[in-house]
């Protein structure tokens, strides 16, 4: 009897619970050693189930299991150091924190299409401006957050009797620690052996890309990598300088007209010789090796005209019809018509979308606008046009400090006005009216009488939530869309975007009244697709299959409008293109001096091959689309366009994919470094 009792005590101290045959009150005991690994893997599974459905059963599931075991075993050791009473309090505290962590990540991903990173802490003050949207996101996320909370609830109820965290002996802690280390090392070595551009190894060792790392390694490992980079810094990214050897290039014949390159007089050799920084030297070498785009028949096509440039919040062209939106319809069909234009999700919501539209480069966090305020930005249209005598203004119908636009936009060359620093006369509602913003900017006579002018608008009426109660502009225009054959939330989305139609119509009328409509060009595109709509609502709006819709490349198709009433006929462009291509295209159309080597985007109207860099959600970042086909970085699969079937060998296609991946990777690395290193200040000695 005493021997049996000693055996039970010994087992309990080692982390296992033994059911005594004579103790009827303890029929069920769960070994505490399996508690933490099971709980962590369960939470990761819930996250994968509701966020990364298309990648649920990929190798990331195996990585997540091993990492969950390793981290869970470490937590087991921590929670079995003291007495049962103390251990239970520690377990409840850790469980509460981890439940909050998963819930917080889930809400962030639902609302902003990216997981939270520590680098976003500085944006917390801005995010409070969207407190209503945050509350709605939390309310919608309650069912999943309750699933995350199940382990905490169960432990709170059964932690004293069924899941007992008793003190363990040192030898147990040593053995458990060794198994955790072994599990971690096994996982680590499998990851680093999977090499290649945008491989598992790349995402584990490079600058954090939260959507990709969560899909591959889970929330906890992503958090660990995030903390590591915050403490020790982001690894210095390097990229191969791809030689221009596009093996599927079909352009063999010499053009009838030989055009000059769109370049500036930059002595890269001298810059390299006189540079001490290894990173900047490498950047000089890369940009000097980039093949520039050439001028073309559209160079200077709009030279001397006024320019109105808009970034449209959450816009997509799916609702444009001649009956509902006649002005948008005219502009989208009678100007330059881009049939294969895309908006990527760079990772920073509106900020990164706007940054790509303004700079021709991309960045993957919301801090890009704030960071750009301290850099030299010679190619931003505000700076380019101010340099040649244009008056330049920018407007935004939201708080002027949001995303630090009060610092970034003056640095882009604009006299910037928003709510709180000069833009007045708008209704006090959320979101505010786009047409009221346009009318307010004209009423103060900032720009319409000051030709030549360049005006930039960042709209907000199309911001979520897309409900009758969650968006004042939706409510304002409900009668306009009531007859449409859509569900209520989709109609609410269209209703708030009707503000864009009204804004453009008013601007056209005002310009026509001034007699300068023919002398003015409109350029507009979105910051991102309307990701706040549900999968079912997106499928309805875009007429796409609902299954894995956020991994469907066609969801990221959007509209780029370049229109002037002076155009005699529309120009149709089939080349794949995206938001980073807008700035160089407009710069060429206006005959501005710029260097096509120094931007990630390319003039769409040039003879260069189209390239769209596409960041989706669970299907992975840094996928791409070209004239020849499309490549998914997650599956590592290239799909050749049907018109090229049988034209190329498998080896040619393999070489093409390898080459294009190198191009995309180089653009990724050096686009981030342009901002991080303030690269243009080195090139132009500013």
C-alpha positions as CSV (number, residue, x, y, z in Angstrom):
1,X,0.0,0.0,0.0
2,X,2.8,2.5,0.9
3,X,4.8,1.4,-2.1
4,X,1.8,2.2,-4.4
5,X,1.4,5.6,-2.8
6,X,5.0,6.4,-3.3
7,X,4.7,5.3,-7.0
8,X,1.7,7.7,-7.4
9,X,3.6,10.6,-5.9
10,X,6.7,9.9,-7.9
11,X,4.6,9.8,-11.1
12,X,2.9,13.0,-10.2
13,X,6.2,14.8,-9.6
14,X,7.5,13.7,-13.0
15,X,4.6,15.4,-14.8
16,X,2.3,12.4,-15.2
17,X,-0.8,11.6,-13.2
18,X,-1.6,8.1,-12.3
19,X,-5.2,7.0,-11.5
20,X,-5.4,5.2,-8.3
21,X,-7.7,2.2,-8.4
22,X,-8.9,3.0,-4.9
23,X,-9.6,6.7,-5.6
24,X,-13.0,6.9,-7.2
25,X,-12.9,10.8,-7.2
26,X,-10.0,10.9,-9.7
27,X,-11.3,8.8,-12.6
28,X,-9.8,11.0,-15.3
29,X,-6.3,12.5,-15.3
30,X,-4.6,14.2,-18.2
31,X,-0.8,14.2,-18.2
32,X,0.3,17.8,-17.9
33,X,3.3,17.1,-20.2
34,X,0.9,16.9,-23.2
35,X,-1.2,19.8,-22.1
36,X,0.8,22.7,-23.5
37,X,1.9,21.2,-26.9
38,X,-1.7,20.1,-27.5
39,X,-3.2,23.5,-26.6
40,X,-0.7,25.4,-28.8
41,X,-1.2,23.1,-31.7
42,X,-4.9,23.3,-31.3
43,X,-4.8,27.1,-31.4
44,X,-2.6,27.1,-34.5
45,X,-5.0,24.7,-36.2
46,X,-7.9,27.0,-35.5
47,X,-6.0,29.9,-37.0
48,X,-5.1,27.9,-40.1
49,X,-8.7,26.7,-40.4
50,X,-10.2,30.1,-40.4
51,X,-7.4,32.1,-42.1
52,X,-5.2,29.8,-44.3
53,X,-7.7,27.3,-45.6
54,X,-6.0,26.8,-49.0
55,X,-2.7,26.0,-47.3
56,X,-4.1,24.0,-44.4
57,X,-2.6,20.6,-45.3
58,X,0.8,21.8,-46.7
59,X,4.1,21.2,-45.1
60,X,3.5,24.3,-42.9
61,X,1.2,22.1,-40.9
62,X,4.2,19.8,-40.0
63,X,6.4,22.8,-39.2
64,X,3.7,24.2,-36.9
65,X,3.3,20.9,-35.1
66,X,7.0,20.6,-34.3
67,X,7.3,24.2,-33.3
68,X,4.2,23.9,-31.1
69,X,5.7,20.8,-29.4
70,X,9.0,22.6,-28.8
71,X,7.4,25.8,-27.4
72,X,4.8,23.8,-25.5
73,X,7.4,21.7,-23.8
74,X,9.3,24.7,-22.7
75,X,6.1,26.1,-21.2
76,X,5.5,22.8,-19.5
77,X,8.9,23.1,-17.8
78,X,8.1,26.7,-16.7
79,X,4.7,25.7,-15.3
80,X,6.1,22.8,-13.2
81,X,8.8,24.6,-11.3
82,X,6.9,25.5,-8.2
83,X,4.0,24.2,-6.1
84,X,0.7,23.2,-7.8
85,X,-1.0,26.3,-6.5
86,X,1.7,28.6,-8.0
87,X,2.0,26.6,-11.2
88,X,-1.7,26.8,-11.8
89,X,-1.6,30.6,-11.5
90,X,1.3,30.8,-13.9
91,X,-0.5,28.5,-16.3
92,X,-3.7,30.5,-16.2
93,X,-1.6,33.7,-16.8
94,X,0.2,32.3,-19.8
95,X,-3.0,30.8,-21.2
96,X,-4.7,34.1,-20.9
97,X,-1.9,35.9,-22.7
98,X,-1.6,33.4,-25.5
99,X,-5.4,33.3,-26.0
100,X,-5.3,37.1,-26.3
101,X,-2.3,36.9,-28.7
102,X,-4.1,34.5,-31.1
103,X,-7.4,36.5,-30.9
104,X,-5.6,39.8,-31.5
105,X,-3.8,38.4,-34.5
106,X,-7.0,37.0,-35.9
107,X,-8.9,40.3,-35.6
108,X,-6.0,42.2,-37.2
109,X,-5.8,39.7,-40.1
110,X,-9.6,39.9,-40.6
111,X,-9.6,43.7,-40.6
112,X,-6.4,44.7,-42.3
113,X,-5.5,41.5,-44.2
114,X,-2.2,41.2,-42.4
115,X,-1.1,39.9,-39.0
116,X,0.2,42.3,-36.4
117,X,3.9,42.9,-36.1
118,X,5.8,44.9,-33.4
119,X,6.9,47.4,-36.0
120,X,3.2,48.5,-36.3
121,X,3.1,49.6,-32.6
122,X,3.8,53.1,-33.7
123,X,0.6,53.1,-35.7
124,X,-1.6,52.3,-32.7
125,X,-2.6,56.0,-32.3
126,X,-3.8,56.2,-35.9
127,X,-5.7,53.0,-35.7
128,X,-7.9,54.4,-32.9
129,X,-9.4,56.6,-35.6
130,X,-11.1,53.5,-36.9
131,X,-12.5,52.4,-33.5
132,X,-15.9,51.7,-34.9
133,X,-14.4,49.3,-37.5
134,X,-12.3,47.7,-34.8
135,X,-15.3,47.1,-32.7
136,X,-17.2,45.5,-35.6
137,X,-14.2,43.3,-36.4
138,X,-14.0,42.1,-32.8
139,X,-17.8,41.4,-32.7
140,X,-17.5,39.4,-35.9
141,X,-14.6,37.5,-34.6
142,X,-16.2,36.4,-31.3
143,X,-17.0,32.9,-32.5
144,X,-13.4,32.2,-33.4
145,X,-12.1,33.9,-30.3
146,X,-14.3,31.7,-28.2
147,X,-12.6,28.7,-29.9
148,X,-9.3,30.1,-28.9
149,X,-10.5,30.5,-25.3
150,X,-11.7,26.9,-24.9
151,X,-8.4,25.6,-23.4
152,X,-8.4,28.5,-20.9
153,X,-12.0,27.8,-19.9
154,X,-11.3,24.1,-19.6
155,X,-8.2,24.6,-17.5
156,X,-9.9,27.1,-15.2
157,X,-12.6,24.5,-14.5
158,X,-10.5,21.3,-14.4
159,X,-7.0,22.6,-13.6
160,X,-7.2,21.5,-9.9
161,X,-8.4,17.9,-10.5
162,X,-7.9,16.7,-14.1
163,X,-5.0,18.8,-15.6
164,X,-2.7,19.0,-12.6
165,X,0.5,21.1,-12.9
166,X,2.6,19.6,-10.1
167,X,6.3,20.3,-9.4
168,X,8.6,18.0,-11.4
169,X,12.1,16.7,-10.7
170,X,15.2,18.3,-12.4
171,X,15.8,15.1,-14.5
172,X,12.3,15.5,-16.0
173,X,13.0,19.1,-16.9
174,X,16.3,18.1,-18.6
175,X,14.8,15.4,-20.6
176,X,11.8,17.6,-21.6
177,X,14.2,20.4,-22.5
178,X,16.3,18.1,-24.7
179,X,13.2,16.8,-26.6
180,X,12.1,20.4,-27.2
181,X,15.6,21.3,-28.6
182,X,15.6,18.2,-30.8
183,X,12.1,19.0,-32.2
184,X,13.1,22.6,-32.9
185,X,16.4,21.5,-34.6
186,X,14.7,18.9,-36.7
187,X,12.2,21.6,-37.9
188,X,14.9,24.1,-38.4
189,X,17.1,21.9,-40.6
190,X,14.2,20.8,-42.7
191,X,13.3,24.4,-43.3
192,X,16.8,25.6,-44.2
193,X,17.3,22.7,-46.6
194,X,14.3,23.9,-48.6
195,X,16.3,26.6,-50.4
196,X,15.4,28.8,-53.3
197,X,13.8,32.2,-54.0
198,X,10.8,32.6,-51.6
199,X,11.3,29.1,-50.2
200,X,10.6,28.1,-46.6
201,X,14.2,28.9,-45.7
202,X,13.8,32.4,-47.2
203,X,10.8,33.3,-45.2
204,X,12.3,31.9,-42.0
205,X,15.6,33.8,-42.2
206,X,14.7,37.1,-44.1
207,X,12.8,40.2,-43.1
208,X,9.5,39.3,-41.6
209,X,6.6,38.7,-44.0
210,X,3.8,37.9,-41.5
211,X,1.2,36.4,-43.8
212,X,3.8,34.0,-45.2
213,X,5.5,33.1,-41.9
214,X,2.2,32.4,-40.2
215,X,1.1,30.2,-43.1
216,X,4.3,28.3,-42.9
217,X,5.3,28.3,-39.3
218,X,2.4,29.4,-37.2
219,X,1.6,32.4,-35.0
220,X,4.0,31.7,-32.1
221,X,7.0,31.2,-34.4
222,X,6.1,34.4,-36.3
223,X,5.9,36.2,-33.0
224,X,9.3,34.8,-31.9
225,X,10.9,35.9,-35.2
226,X,9.3,39.3,-34.9
227,X,10.7,39.8,-31.4
228,X,14.1,38.5,-32.5
229,X,14.2,41.1,-35.4
230,X,13.1,43.9,-33.1
231,X,16.0,43.1,-30.7
232,X,18.7,42.2,-33.1
233,X,17.6,44.0,-36.3
234,X,16.3,42.9,-39.6
235,X,18.7,40.6,-41.5
236,X,20.5,42.4,-44.4
237,X,18.7,41.2,-47.5
238,X,20.7,40.4,-50.5
239,X,19.6,39.6,-54.0
240,X,21.2,38.2,-57.2
241,X,21.6,40.8,-59.9
242,X,19.7,39.0,-62.7
243,X,21.3,39.3,-66.1
244,X,18.7,40.3,-68.8
245,X,18.5,36.8,-70.4
246,X,14.7,36.5,-70.8
247,X,14.7,33.2,-72.8
248,X,11.1,33.6,-73.8
249,X,11.5,37.1,-75.2
250,X,9.8,37.1,-78.6
251,X,11.0,40.6,-79.7
252,X,13.5,39.7,-82.4
253,X,12.7,42.3,-85.1
254,X,14.2,45.8,-84.9
255,X,11.6,48.5,-84.4
256,X,11.0,51.0,-87.2
257,X,11.6,54.0,-84.9
258,X,14.6,53.9,-82.5
259,X,13.6,55.6,-79.3
260,X,15.9,57.0,-76.6
261,X,16.1,55.4,-73.1
262,X,14.2,57.1,-70.3
263,X,17.3,57.7,-68.2
264,X,19.1,60.6,-66.5
265,X,22.7,61.5,-66.6
266,X,24.0,59.4,-63.7
267,X,27.6,58.4,-63.4
268,X,27.2,55.1,-61.6
269,X,30.9,54.3,-62.0
270,X,31.9,57.4,-60.1
271,X,29.2,56.7,-57.4
272,X,30.6,53.2,-56.9
273,X,34.2,54.4,-56.7
274,X,33.4,57.0,-54.1
275,X,31.0,55.1,-51.9
276,X,32.2,53.6,-48.6
277,X,29.0,51.8,-47.7
278,X,28.9,48.2,-49.0
279,X,25.1,48.2,-49.1
280,X,24.9,51.5,-51.1
281,X,27.6,50.2,-53.5
282,X,25.7,47.1,-54.1
283,X,22.6,49.2,-54.9
284,X,24.5,51.3,-57.3
285,X,25.7,48.2,-59.1
286,X,22.2,46.7,-59.2
287,X,20.5,49.8,-60.6
288,X,23.2,50.5,-63.1
289,X,22.6,46.9,-64.4
290,X,18.9,47.3,-64.8
291,X,17.7,47.5,-68.4
292,X,15.9,50.9,-68.8
293,X,12.6,51.3,-70.7
294,X,12.6,53.3,-73.8
295,X,10.6,56.3,-74.8
296,X,7.8,55.6,-77.2
297,X,5.0,57.1,-79.3
298,X,3.2,58.3,-76.1
299,X,6.2,60.1,-74.6
300,X,5.0,63.7,-73.9
301,X,1.5,62.8,-75.1
302,X,0.0,65.0,-72.2
303,X,2.9,67.4,-71.9
304,X,1.9,70.7,-70.4
305,X,-1.6,69.6,-69.4
306,X,-3.0,69.8,-65.9
307,X,-3.1,66.6,-63.8
308,X,-5.7,65.3,-61.3
309,X,-4.4,62.1,-59.6
310,X,-6.6,60.1,-57.2
311,X,-6.0,57.1,-55.0
312,X,-9.4,55.7,-54.4
313,X,-10.1,54.0,-51.0
314,X,-11.1,50.3,-51.4
315,X,-12.2,50.8,-55.0
316,X,-12.8,48.2,-57.7
317,X,-14.4,48.8,-61.1
318,X,-16.9,45.9,-60.9
319,X,-19.9,48.1,-60.3
320,X,-19.2,50.6,-63.2
321,X,-22.1,50.8,-65.7
322,X,-23.2,53.6,-68.1
323,X,-26.5,53.9,-66.2
324,X,-25.2,54.0,-62.6
325,X,-21.8,55.7,-63.1
326,X,-21.8,57.5,-66.5
327,X,-18.7,59.6,-65.7
328,X,-16.6,56.6,-64.5
329,X,-17.8,54.6,-67.4
330,X,-16.8,57.3,-69.9
331,X,-13.4,57.7,-68.3
332,X,-12.7,53.9,-68.1
333,X,-13.7,53.2,-71.7
334,X,-12.7,56.3,-73.6
335,X,-9.2,56.9,-72.3
336,X,-6.3,54.4,-71.9
337,X,-8.0,51.1,-71.2
338,X,-5.8,48.7,-69.2
339,X,-7.3,45.2,-69.4
340,X,-4.8,43.4,-67.1
341,X,-4.2,45.9,-64.3
342,X,-3.7,44.6,-60.7
343,X,-3.5,46.0,-57.2
344,X,-1.3,43.9,-55.0
345,X,-1.6,43.6,-51.2
346,X,1.9,44.8,-50.1
347,X,1.2,44.3,-46.4
348,X,0.5,47.8,-45.1
349,X,-3.2,48.3,-46.1
350,X,-3.9,51.7,-47.5
351,X,-0.5,53.2,-46.6
352,X,1.5,50.7,-48.7
353,X,-1.1,50.9,-51.5
354,X,-0.9,54.7,-51.6
355,X,2.9,54.6,-51.3
356,X,3.2,52.4,-54.4
357,X,0.9,54.7,-56.4
358,X,2.9,57.8,-55.5
359,X,6.5,56.4,-55.7
360,X,6.5,53.6,-58.2
361,X,8.0,51.4,-55.5
362,X,6.5,49.1,-52.9
363,X,6.9,48.5,-49.2
364,X,5.4,45.9,-46.9
365,X,4.4,47.8,-43.7
366,X,2.1,50.6,-42.9
367,X,5.0,52.8,-41.7
368,X,6.2,53.5,-45.3
369,X,4.5,56.9,-45.6
370,X,5.9,57.9,-42.2
371,X,9.4,56.7,-43.1
372,X,9.3,58.4,-46.5
373,X,8.9,61.8,-44.9
374,X,12.6,61.8,-44.0
375,X,13.9,60.7,-47.4
376,X,14.5,62.3,-50.8
377,X,11.7,61.6,-53.3
378,X,12.6,63.3,-56.6
379,X,10.3,61.2,-58.7
380,X,7.0,61.8,-56.8
381,X,4.8,63.7,-59.2
382,X,4.4,66.6,-56.7
383,X,8.2,67.1,-56.8
384,X,8.5,66.5,-60.5
385,X,5.8,68.9,-61.5
386,X,6.6,71.6,-59.0
387,X,10.1,71.5,-60.5
388,X,8.7,72.6,-63.9
389,X,6.4,75.3,-62.6
390,X,3.2,73.5,-61.7
391,X,1.2,74.4,-58.6
392,X,0.8,71.2,-56.6
393,X,-1.8,70.4,-54.0
394,X,-2.9,67.3,-52.1
395,X,-6.1,66.6,-50.2
396,X,-7.5,63.9,-47.9
397,X,-10.9,63.9,-46.3
398,X,-9.8,62.3,-43.1
399,X,-7.6,63.3,-40.2
400,X,-4.5,65.1,-41.5
401,X,-2.0,63.2,-39.3
402,X,-3.2,59.7,-40.2
403,X,-0.3,57.6,-41.5
404,X,1.8,60.8,-40.9
405,X,0.6,62.2,-44.2
406,X,1.2,65.7,-42.8
407,X,4.9,64.9,-43.1
408,X,5.0,62.5,-46.1
409,X,2.9,64.5,-48.6
410,X,4.7,67.8,-48.3
411,X,7.9,65.8,-48.8
412,X,6.3,64.4,-52.0
413,X,6.0,68.0,-53.2
414,X,2.4,68.9,-52.2
415,X,0.7,71.7,-50.3
416,X,-1.2,69.2,-48.2
417,X,-4.6,69.9,-46.6
418,X,-6.9,67.4,-44.7
419,X,-9.2,67.5,-41.8
420,X,-7.5,69.5,-39.1
421,X,-5.0,71.5,-41.2
422,X,-7.0,73.5,-43.7
423,X,-9.6,71.4,-45.3
424,X,-12.9,72.7,-44.0
425,X,-16.6,72.7,-44.9
426,X,-17.1,68.9,-44.9
427,X,-20.0,67.2,-43.1
428,X,-18.9,65.8,-39.7
429,X,-19.6,62.1,-40.3
430,X,-17.8,58.8,-40.9
431,X,-16.5,58.4,-43.5
432,X,-16.6,61.9,-44.9
433,X,-17.7,62.8,-48.4
434,X,-15.4,62.7,-51.4
435,X,-17.5,65.1,-53.4
436,X,-17.5,67.5,-50.5
437,X,-13.7,67.3,-50.4
438,X,-13.4,68.2,-54.1
439,X,-15.9,71.1,-53.7
440,X,-14.1,72.4,-50.6
441,X,-10.7,72.3,-52.5
442,X,-12.3,74.3,-55.4
443,X,-14.2,76.7,-53.2
444,X,-11.0,78.1,-51.6
445,X,-9.7,78.5,-55.2
446,X,-6.5,76.6,-54.3
447,X,-5.7,75.3,-57.7
448,X,-8.4,75.6,-60.3
449,X,-7.3,79.1,-61.3
450,X,-3.6,78.4,-60.9
451,X,-2.6,76.6,-64.0
452,X,-0.7,74.5,-64.8
453,X,-1.7,72.5,-61.8
454,X,-1.3,69.0,-60.4
455,X,-3.8,68.0,-57.7
456,X,-3.7,64.8,-55.7
457,X,-6.7,63.3,-53.8
458,X,-6.8,60.5,-51.3
459,X,-10.4,59.5,-50.9
460,X,-12.0,57.9,-47.9
461,X,-15.8,57.5,-48.7
462,X,-15.1,53.9,-49.9
463,X,-13.7,52.8,-46.5
464,X,-15.3,49.9,-44.6
465,X,-17.6,49.0,-42.9
466,X,-19.9,48.2,-45.8
467,X,-23.2,48.3,-44.0
468,X,-26.0,50.8,-43.9
469,X,-25.2,51.7,-40.3
470,X,-21.4,51.5,-40.6
471,X,-20.8,53.9,-43.5
472,X,-22.5,57.3,-43.7
473,X,-21.9,57.5,-47.4
474,X,-23.7,54.2,-47.9
475,X,-26.7,55.5,-46.1
476,X,-26.6,58.8,-48.0
477,X,-26.8,57.0,-51.4
478,X,-28.9,54.0,-50.5
479,X,-31.8,54.9,-52.8
480,X,-29.3,55.0,-55.7
481,X,-28.5,51.3,-55.4
482,X,-31.7,49.8,-53.9
483,X,-32.7,48.5,-57.3
484,X,-29.5,46.6,-57.9
485,X,-29.5,42.8,-57.7
486,X,-27.0,42.4,-54.9
487,X,-27.0,41.5,-51.3
488,X,-27.3,44.3,-48.8
489,X,-23.6,44.7,-47.9
490,X,-22.5,44.7,-51.5
491,X,-25.1,47.3,-52.3
492,X,-23.8,49.3,-49.3
493,X,-20.3,49.0,-50.8
494,X,-21.4,50.3,-54.2
495,X,-23.4,53.1,-52.5
496,X,-20.4,54.5,-50.6
497,X,-18.3,54.3,-53.8
498,X,-21.0,56.3,-55.6
499,X,-19.2,59.2,-54.0
500,X,-16.3,58.8,-56.5
501,X,-18.8,59.1,-59.4
502,X,-20.2,62.3,-57.9
503,X,-16.8,63.7,-57.2
504,X,-15.5,63.1,-60.7
505,X,-18.7,64.5,-62.3
506,X,-18.4,67.7,-60.3
507,X,-14.7,68.1,-61.1
508,X,-15.5,67.6,-64.8
509,X,-18.3,70.2,-64.7
510,X,-16.1,72.7,-62.8
511,X,-13.2,72.3,-65.3
512,X,-15.6,72.5,-68.2
513,X,-17.0,75.7,-66.8
514,X,-13.5,77.1,-66.6
515,X,-12.8,76.1,-70.2
516,X,-9.8,73.8,-69.2
517,X,-11.3,70.3,-69.3
518,X,-9.5,69.4,-72.5
519,X,-6.3,70.7,-70.9
520,X,-6.6,68.3,-67.9
521,X,-5.8,64.7,-67.4
522,X,-7.4,62.3,-64.8
523,X,-5.4,59.4,-63.4
524,X,-6.9,57.2,-60.7
525,X,-6.5,53.8,-59.2
526,X,-7.2,52.0,-55.9
527,X,-5.1,51.4,-52.8
528,X,-6.4,47.8,-52.5
529,X,-9.4,45.7,-53.3
530,X,-12.4,45.9,-50.9
531,X,-11.1,43.3,-48.6
532,X,-13.6,44.1,-45.8
533,X,-16.3,42.3,-47.8
534,X,-16.8,38.7,-46.9
535,X,-15.7,35.9,-49.2
536,X,-19.3,35.3,-50.3
537,X,-19.8,39.1,-50.9
538,X,-16.6,39.3,-52.9
539,X,-17.6,36.3,-55.0
540,X,-20.9,38.0,-55.7
541,X,-19.4,41.3,-56.6
542,X,-16.5,39.9,-58.8
543,X,-18.5,36.9,-60.2
544,X,-15.8,34.5,-59.0
545,X,-15.9,31.2,-57.3
546,X,-16.1,31.7,-53.5
547,X,-13.8,28.8,-52.6
548,X,-10.3,30.3,-51.7
549,X,-11.3,33.5,-53.4
550,X,-8.6,35.5,-51.7
551,X,-6.0,33.4,-53.4
552,X,-7.6,33.9,-56.8
553,X,-5.4,36.2,-58.8
554,X,-8.5,37.7,-60.6
555,X,-9.6,39.1,-57.2
556,X,-6.6,41.5,-57.5
557,X,-7.6,42.8,-60.9
558,X,-8.5,46.4,-60.6
559,X,-9.0,49.6,-62.6
560,X,-6.4,52.1,-63.8
561,X,-8.0,55.1,-65.4
562,X,-6.0,57.5,-67.5
563,X,-8.3,59.9,-69.4
564,X,-8.6,63.3,-70.9
565,X,-11.5,64.7,-72.9
566,X,-8.9,65.7,-75.5
567,X,-8.3,62.1,-76.5
568,X,-9.8,61.3,-79.9
569,X,-10.1,57.6,-79.3
570,X,-9.4,55.0,-76.6
571,X,-6.1,53.2,-76.4
572,X,-6.4,49.5,-75.3
573,X,-3.4,48.0,-73.4
574,X,-3.3,44.3,-72.8
575,X,0.1,44.2,-71.0
576,X,0.0,42.9,-67.4
577,X,0.6,45.9,-65.1
578,X,0.1,47.1,-61.5
579,X,0.1,50.1,-59.2
580,X,3.9,50.5,-59.2
581,X,3.8,51.1,-63.0
582,X,1.5,54.1,-62.7
583,X,4.1,56.7,-61.8
584,X,6.6,55.9,-64.6
585,X,3.8,55.6,-67.1
586,X,2.4,59.1,-66.1
587,X,5.9,60.5,-66.0
588,X,6.5,59.3,-69.6
589,X,3.1,60.6,-70.8
590,X,3.9,64.1,-69.4
591,X,7.4,64.0,-70.8
592,X,9.0,64.4,-67.4
593,X,12.6,63.7,-66.8
594,X,13.0,60.5,-64.8
595,X,15.3,57.5,-64.7
596,X,13.4,54.3,-65.5
597,X,16.1,52.2,-63.8
598,X,15.5,53.7,-60.4
599,X,11.9,52.6,-59.9
600,X,10.5,49.1,-59.5
601,X,7.6,49.9,-61.8
602,X,7.9,50.3,-65.6
603,X,6.2,52.5,-68.2
604,X,3.2,50.3,-69.2
605,X,3.3,51.9,-72.7
606,X,6.9,51.0,-73.3
607,X,8.0,47.8,-75.1
608,X,9.2,46.1,-71.9
609,X,7.6,42.9,-70.9
610,X,4.7,43.3,-68.4
611,X,5.4,42.1,-64.9
612,X,2.9,42.1,-62.0
613,X,4.3,41.3,-58.6
614,X,1.3,39.9,-56.7
615,X,1.0,39.4,-52.9
616,X,-2.1,37.4,-52.1
617,X,-3.0,36.0,-48.7
618,X,-2.5,32.3,-47.9
619,X,-1.3,31.6,-51.4
620,X,1.8,33.5,-50.7
621,X,3.7,36.7,-51.4
622,X,5.8,37.5,-54.4
623,X,3.8,35.6,-56.9
624,X,3.8,37.1,-60.4
625,X,2.1,37.5,-63.7
626,X,3.8,38.3,-67.0
627,X,2.8,38.3,-70.7
628,X,3.7,34.6,-70.8
629,X,1.8,33.3,-67.7
630,X,1.4,33.3,-64.0
631,X,3.4,31.9,-61.1
632,X,2.2,31.1,-57.5
633,X,5.1,31.3,-55.0
634,X,3.3,29.1,-52.5
635,X,2.8,26.1,-54.8
636,X,5.9,27.0,-56.9
637,X,3.8,26.3,-60.0
638,X,3.9,28.3,-63.3
639,X,0.9,28.3,-65.6
640,X,1.7,29.1,-69.2
641,X,-0.9,31.2,-71.1
642,X,-2.8,29.0,-73.5
643,X,-1.6,30.9,-76.6
644,X,1.9,29.7,-75.9
645,X,1.1,26.0,-75.6
646,X,3.6,23.9,-77.3
647,X,5.8,26.8,-78.3
648,X,8.5,26.4,-75.6
649,X,10.4,23.4,-74.2
650,X,10.1,22.5,-70.5
651,X,13.7,23.6,-70.0
652,X,13.0,27.0,-71.6
653,X,10.0,27.4,-69.3
654,X,12.0,26.3,-66.3
655,X,14.8,28.9,-67.1
656,X,12.2,31.6,-67.6
657,X,10.6,30.9,-64.2
658,X,14.0,30.9,-62.5
659,X,15.0,34.2,-64.3
660,X,11.7,35.9,-63.4
661,X,11.9,34.8,-59.8
662,X,15.3,36.4,-59.6
663,X,13.9,39.6,-61.1
664,X,11.1,39.7,-58.6
665,X,13.4,39.0,-55.7
666,X,15.7,41.7,-56.7
667,X,12.9,44.2,-57.0
668,X,11.6,43.1,-53.6
669,X,15.0,43.6,-51.9
670,X,15.9,46.8,-53.5
671,X,12.5,48.4,-53.3
672,X,12.6,48.1,-49.5
673,X,16.2,49.4,-49.5
674,X,15.3,52.5,-51.5
675,X,13.2,53.6,-48.5
676,X,15.2,52.1,-45.7
677,X,18.5,53.6,-47.0
678,X,17.2,56.8,-48.4
679,X,18.9,55.7,-51.6
680,X,17.9,58.6,-53.9
681,X,19.8,61.0,-51.7
682,X,23.0,59.0,-52.5
683,X,22.3,59.0,-56.2
684,X,21.5,62.8,-56.4
685,X,23.7,63.9,-53.6
686,X,20.7,65.5,-51.9
